[in-house]
Each structure stands twice: as C-alpha cells, then as structure tokens.
Amino acid sequence: MVRIKITDIGEMVPAFEEEKLLILFGQQVTAELLPICVVHEPVEIEKSPLKANGKIKINQQEYHIQSIGDAANQNFDELGHISIYFRNEETEVLPGAIVASPEVFPSFSIGDFIDIY
C-alpha cells in the first residue's frame, strides 16, 4: 500500500474538474508545473504500486484502476508523478497516466491522504 499526504494544491487544479483529470506530483515539482498539480509527500511507500484492478482512495471516495500507462509506475516511483483520468469507460491511456472509475472528480484539501492499494 502507498499513502501520500497532500501538501499543496495548485491554483489551476479546480479547472481540471470538468475534464476529470488530477495531476499528482512529489515534492520536487517544478515551479512551471506547480499551478496544475496536487503536490504530496510520502507517508507509506512501496515500489510500483499501480496495478490493474487496484484501488485509489481519496478521502472517502474509492476508485478502481482500469488501465495503467507503460511509464506510470516508473514516473510515480521516481517523481511522485501520475495523471489520473476519472472515466467509466476504458480508453487509450497515456504512458504516464492511469484511468480510474467512477467518473467522479474527488474532493480534497491540503493535509488529506491518498491511498493506493
């Protein structure tokens, strides 16, 4: 299991709610990317936590991982970076992204936890 704690929320993150896209990034996020990212720090970590049929929990909302891009685990392991698309249907997934359902954009605040298992 992985548990991360939200430490910052970029000012443009709410604009991605319509697209149902959440971009996570670790503490080494660049100034250019910060406005669009949810920044986090590890609380409990394991290598390559993203698995087909795995789950992500943000607050009380649980999501099922439907598909995983080829570079998603590597990006998450090295940078804490992943793009999460909340969709109900299986679609082509970008290399550094995952698709999760249901198609509900999560609510979250600084200090909240995200669990991946």
C-alpha positions as CSV (number, residue, x, y, z in Angstrom):
1,M,0.0,0.0,0.0
2,V,1.0,3.6,-0.6
3,R,-0.2,6.5,1.5
4,I,0.7,10.1,0.5
5,K,-0.3,13.3,2.1
6,I,-1.4,16.4,0.1
7,T,0.9,19.3,0.9
8,D,-0.1,21.8,-1.8
9,I,-2.8,22.4,-4.4
10,G,-2.0,24.4,-7.5
11,E,-4.4,27.3,-8.2
12,M,-5.4,25.8,-11.6
13,V,-6.3,22.4,-10.2
14,P,-10.0,23.2,-10.0
15,A,-10.1,24.0,-13.7
16,F,-9.4,20.3,-14.4
17,E,-12.5,19.2,-12.7
18,E,-14.5,19.4,-15.9
19,E,-12.0,17.2,-17.6
20,K,-12.0,14.9,-14.6
21,L,-8.2,15.0,-14.5
22,L,-6.0,15.0,-11.4
23,I,-2.2,15.5,-11.7
24,L,-0.2,14.4,-8.7
25,F,3.5,15.3,-8.3
26,G,6.0,14.8,-5.5
27,Q,7.9,17.5,-3.6
28,Q,10.3,18.1,-6.4
29,V,7.6,19.6,-8.6
30,T,8.9,22.5,-10.8
31,A,7.6,26.0,-10.5
32,E,6.1,25.7,-14.0
33,L,4.1,22.6,-13.1
34,L,3.0,23.6,-9.6
35,P,-0.1,25.6,-10.7
36,I,-1.7,22.4,-12.2
37,C,-0.6,19.8,-9.6
38,V,-1.6,18.3,-6.4
39,V,1.7,18.1,-4.5
40,H,2.2,15.3,-2.0
41,E,4.8,13.8,0.3
42,P,5.1,10.1,1.1
43,V,3.8,8.7,4.4
44,E,3.9,5.0,3.5
45,I,5.5,3.9,0.2
46,E,6.2,0.8,-1.9
47,K,7.7,0.5,-5.4
48,S,5.4,0.2,-8.4
49,P,2.1,0.4,-6.5
50,L,-0.2,0.9,-9.6
51,K,-1.8,-2.3,-10.6
52,A,-4.7,-3.2,-12.9
53,N,-7.8,-3.7,-10.7
54,G,-6.1,-1.9,-7.9
55,K,-7.7,0.9,-5.9
56,I,-7.1,4.5,-5.1
57,K,-8.9,6.2,-2.2
58,I,-9.1,10.0,-1.9
59,N,-10.9,11.0,1.2
60,Q,-13.9,8.6,1.4
61,Q,-14.2,8.1,-2.4
62,E,-12.8,4.9,-3.7
63,Y,-11.7,4.4,-7.3
64,H,-10.9,1.3,-9.3
65,I,-7.9,1.4,-11.5
66,Q,-8.9,0.3,-15.0
67,S,-5.8,0.8,-17.0
68,I,-2.2,1.9,-16.5
69,G,0.2,3.6,-18.9
70,D,3.6,2.0,-19.6
71,A,5.6,4.6,-17.7
72,A,3.1,5.3,-14.9
73,N,4.8,3.2,-12.1
74,Q,8.3,4.5,-13.1
75,N,7.1,8.1,-13.0
76,F,5.4,7.6,-9.7
77,D,8.4,5.8,-8.2
78,E,10.9,8.5,-9.3
79,L,8.9,11.7,-9.2
80,G,5.7,11.0,-7.4
81,H,4.0,12.0,-10.7
82,I,0.9,10.5,-12.2
83,S,-2.0,11.8,-14.1
84,I,-5.3,10.3,-13.1
85,Y,-8.3,10.4,-15.5
86,F,-11.6,9.6,-13.9
87,R,-13.6,7.8,-16.5
88,N,-16.1,4.9,-16.6
89,E,-15.0,3.5,-19.9
90,E,-11.7,2.0,-21.0
91,T,-9.9,4.3,-23.3
92,E,-6.4,4.6,-24.6
93,V,-4.1,5.7,-21.7
94,L,-1.1,7.9,-22.0
95,P,2.2,6.5,-20.8
96,G,2.4,8.4,-17.5
97,A,-1.3,8.1,-16.7
98,I,-3.9,5.8,-15.3
99,V,-7.7,5.6,-15.9
100,A,-9.9,5.1,-12.8
101,S,-13.6,4.9,-12.2
102,P,-16.2,6.1,-11.3
103,E,-16.2,9.2,-13.3
104,V,-16.3,11.5,-10.2
105,F,-13.7,14.2,-9.6
106,P,-12.6,13.9,-6.0
107,S,-12.8,16.5,-3.3
108,F,-9.7,17.1,-1.3
109,S,-7.8,19.6,0.8
110,I,-4.2,20.2,2.0
111,G,-3.5,17.6,4.7
112,D,-5.7,14.9,3.2
113,F,-4.4,11.5,2.4
114,I,-4.5,9.5,-0.8
115,D,-4.1,5.7,-0.5
116,I,-3.1,3.4,-3.4
117,Y,-3.6,-0.4,-2.9
